[in-house]
Amino acid sequence: MVPFLNLKLINQTHKDELLEACNRVIDSGWYIGGTELKSFESEFAAYCGAKYCAGVANGLDALSITFRAWKEMGKLTDGDEVIVPANTYIASILAITENNLKPILVEPDINSYNINPKLITDKLSKKTKAILPVHLYGQLAEMTEISKIAQENNLLVLEDSAQAHGATRDGGRAGSIGHASGFSFYPGKNLGALGDAGAVTTNDQELFEVISQIRNYGSKIKYTNTYKGLNSRLDEIQAAMLRVKLRSLDQQIEMRRSVAETYLNQIKNEKISLPVVQNREGHVWHLFVIRTNSRGKLQDFLKNKGVETLIHYPIPPHKQDAYKELSELELPITETIHQEVLSLPISHVMTKDEVEMVVAAVNAYKD
């Protein structure tokens, strides 16, 4: 069986360094808010091309706390509208509604799966205050066009970069293009921790300082609380793990690109729609997502051929029970995507034989 993602093998390739980092933290006697966190924040900010990085507990908190900070800074208020792609993972929407803001769902480009900038303008209103572009599957959204719309309408831009560590486009890198960017380091991400972890990057010093306090019970000085904050801190162990894995991230991205190129060049099946790559040199291939109108049959066929696949994601946010108030929205492109997408195995630890096995299995499918 070709596993969808062999996390055990991925982490075994770093095992000695991870153990050394873990022992370093244990021996330090300092487990929250210490030197490992500060070092990772500095290193990851530099990697993204941003001035500041604030580690938090997970990717959802990275987005949610940023919106919360903008509210504390007077840049957002209850009821403000946030433009967001309709075909994102539900976390993007949760971060908006958690802050009493209103998500305005916009259809994606059917080819790139990212938000369609041409449709954003039609959704703007006097209440629109922010755009939350999601860099889906590892390819940056069209940030030049989105940034232009934001500048013309005085809107905040928060990148959802949970799937785009290291992705670039038009000279910019995920984490440095918008006013802020939220990252997840969930274990399956290109840069994955050994548990939940997240971070916010920004060039705005005030925003960084407010986020840093909100994540720590609203406190900068111990027992003195400026905000009604949260406990959402990236701990020393996870920061140390991420420091190890960050050092080889670019090399691993190149290996993912090699797998993706093989798929793009060798999968030849008229029943399958391959990804349309707008930015080949900047795509980091967190996921390799194909589409077919007979997804269930294809997934079963591939399983029988020894290839594990996953669906990202089967139900769009506006069709979830959690968002019944959005259920009447007409979003045909989004619904088509969620009915047809299937993710093939892709990682930097796949062998040549495994890649060839996936290609052969997909090509053999006849519906």
N, C-alpha and C positions, 0 to 999 in steps of 0.2 A: 504493500500500500504506500502510495506517495502521500504523506501527511500534508494537510493544508499549511501548517506552520509548526515546525519542530522546535519548540521553545527550549526543550531540554538540551538539544544539540547546540542551539544558538548560544546558550549561556555556558555550556561546557567549553566552548572555544575561548571564553574569558575566565575560566574557572580559577586559575592561579591568581590572576590579578584581582578578581572579585573577592577571593578569600583574604588576600593581603589587605585589600581596602576594608573589608569587614573587621579584620583583626585590628587594623589601625583605629577604627572607630571604637571598638570595644576597649582597647587599651587606653584610649584618650579619656574615658570616663565622662564624656560630654556627648549627649545623644540628641539634643534638640537645639537648633539655632547656633551651631558652632562653626568651626573652620571649614568643614566639608561643604556645608550649605553655602557659605560665603564664596568659597572657591568655585563651586559649581555654578553659582549665579553669575560670577564674573566670567567664567569660561564660556558658558552658554550664551550670554549676552554678546560676547565678542564673536562667537561663531555665527550668530544671527545678524550681526552688524547693528546691534542696538546698544544703547547706553546702559540700560538697566534691565535686571531680571529679578523677579520675586518668585521664589519657589512656594508652591501651595500643595494641598493634599491630593488634588486630582484635576483632570481637565475640565470637568464641569465647574468646579470652584474657580478655576482660572478665568473662565468667561463671566460667571456670576459675580464674582468679587470685583471684577473690572467695572461692570455696569453699576454695582453698588457704590464703588468709589466715585464714579462720575456723578452719581446722585448726591453723595456727600459734598462734592466739589461744586454743586449747583449747576452742573451741565446737563443733567437729566432730571425729570420729575415724573411722578406717577402718571400713567396714561400716555406717555410719549410713545411714538411708534418706531419700531426697528425693522428695517428691511432685511429679510433673511431668505436664503434659498429654500424652496418647499421640499426638496428631496434630501435634506440633511438628516443626520442622526438626531434623535429627539433631544439630546443634551443641548444642542444649539438653541432649541425653542425653550427648554426648561430654564436656561440661564436668563432669558428675556422675561418670561412670566414670573419667575421667582422674585423679580424686582418690580413687580406691578407695572411692567411695560407691555406694550402690545406688539406681537409679532405680525408683520405684514409679509405673507408668503409670496415669493416670486418664482416663476417657473425657471428651470435651468435650460442651458443649451443642450439639446439632445445628443450632441457629439462629444462635448467635453464633460458633461454632467455638472459643471459649475454654473453658478447663477448667470443668467443672461443679462448683461449690462443694458441691452436695448430695451428691456422690459422694466427696468428700475424706475425710469423717469415717470412712467404712467402710474406708478404706485405712490409717488411722493404726495404729501399733503402738508398742511401747516403744522401738523403734529409730528412729522417725521424728524427724528433727531439723530439717527444713527443707521449705519449699514453694518451687517455682520456677514461678510463673505466667508464661505467655507471652502477651503482648498481640498476638494474631495479626491480621494484615492491617491494623492501625492502630486497633483498638478495644480499649480497656482491658478486662481481665478484671474480674470482679465483686470488686474489691479490698476493699470494705467487709466482705463476708462472709468472704473469705479472711483478711483481717487479724484478724477476730474469732476464727476457728478457730485462727490462729497464736497469738494472745494467750492463749487458753484452754488451749493445749497447749504453751506455751513454745517455739514454733518460730521459726526464722529465716525471713525472706521475702526472696528474691532475685528481683526483677522481670527478666524477659527482655524488654527494651524495644527490641529490634533493629528492630522494625517500627512503633514507636509514638512517634517523636520529636514532642513537642508535644501528644500525646493527653491528654485530661482526663476525669475522671468523679468525681462526688460531691465536687467541690471539690479533688480531688487531681490532680496531673499526673505522667505517667510519669517515673520517676526520683526521685520524692520520697516515694513511698507506702510501699514496703517498707524493710527494713533497708539494702538496697543495690539498685542496678539496673545491668544491663549493657546497653550500647548498641553497635551496629555502625554504622559510617559507610561501609560498602561503597558503591561508586559509585551503585548503583541505589536506595539508600534515600532517603527524603524529605529527609534531610540527609546527602548523600553526599560523600565525599572524592574525590580523583582517584587513588585506590588504596585499599589496605586501611587501616583505621583503626578504633579503638574507644575506649570509655571506661567507667568505673564512676563512678556518683554515689552519694553516701551522706551521711547526717547524723552518722555515727559517726567521730569524729576518729581513734580508735585504728585502726579498720579502714582508713581512708584512708592512714594512715602506714605500715601493714604492706603494703598493696597497692603503695604508692609505692616501697617497697624491693624487694618481690618482682619487680616489673617491670623493675628496674634491677640485675639480678644479685644481688638480696638485699642491696643496699647503700644506705646513707644517706650515709655519708662515703666518698669515693673510696678504693678498695683496702681498705676495712673491710667485711666481709660478715657480716650478722647471720643471714641465711637462705640456703638453697640456692636461689637465685633463678633468674629467667629474663631473657632479653633480649626485652622486649615493650614497646617505647616508641613513643609517637606522636611522629613527627618534626616538626621545625619547619615544613617545607613543607606537610605535610598539615594541621597545626594552623592555619597561615595561610589555607589554602584554606577550611577549615571556618569560620573566623571571618567570612570574606566571605559565605558562603552562609547562615550562621545569621541574619544581619541581615534576610533576606527570607523566612525559613522560614514565619512565620505567614501572610504574604501568599500564599505558594505553597500552603499548606494550604487556604486559603479557595478558591483556584482549583480544587484537587482536589475539594473539597466540591461545587463547582458542577457539575463533570463528573459526580460520583456522583449528585447530585440529578437531573440529566437522565436518567441511566440508570435510576434508581429510578422516575421518573415516566413515562418513555416506552417502556421495554422492556415489551412486553405479549406474552408467549409462554408458553403453558401448558406447554410442554416444558422451560421454564427456571425454576429456583428462584433468586430474587434474594436478596441478603444481607438478613438481618433485623437492623436497626440498633437496638440497645438504648439507645444514647447518641448521638443524631444530632449534637448540638452539640459533642461531644468527639471524634468519630471523625476520624482524619486520613487515612484512605484510602490507606495505602501500597499496597494491592492492592484491586481490585474483583473479587470472586470469586463466580462463579455456579456452579450445579450442574445437571447433567443426567445421566440414566442412559444417554445415548448420546454420551458426551464425544468419542470419536474421530471420529464422524460430524460432530458440530458443529464441532470444530476444523478438520477438512478443509473443511467448507462455508464457514466464515468465512475461511479462507485463500484459497479460490477467489473470495471476494467482496472480497479485498484487505484483510483485517483479521488482523493478527498476534496470536496469543494464546500464553500459556504455562501450564504446569501447576505449581502450588505445593501439594503435592508429589506425585509419582506413587506413591511407595512409602513407607509409614509406617516409623518407626524399628524397630518390633518385627518387621518382615518383611525387614529388611536383613541381608545376610550377616554384617555386622559384629556383629550382635546376635542370633546364632542361639539364644542362651540364652533369649531372650524370645519366640521364634517360636511357642510353644504358647499364648501368652496369647490370650484371647477378647476382642476389642475390636471388635465389629461396627459401632459408630457411626464409629469412627476409620477402619476399612477402607472403609466406604461413602463417607466424605468423600474419602479419597485416590483412590477410583475415579471420583468424579464431578466434582470441582472443576475449574474452568477460569477463568483470570484474563484479564479484558479489559484493553485499553489504558487507562491513566489516568495523567495527569500534568498539571502546570500549563502545559505548552507545547502541549497539544493545541489545534487550531483548532476553531471551531464546526462547520465542514464535516466534520472528522474524527470528532467526537463523533456527529454526525448519521449519518455513514456506518456507524459501529459499531452504533448503534441500529437502523438500517434492516436491516443484515445479520442481526443477532440475531433481529429480528422476522420476517424472511423464512424463517427455518429451520423446516422442517416434518417433519424426521426421515424 
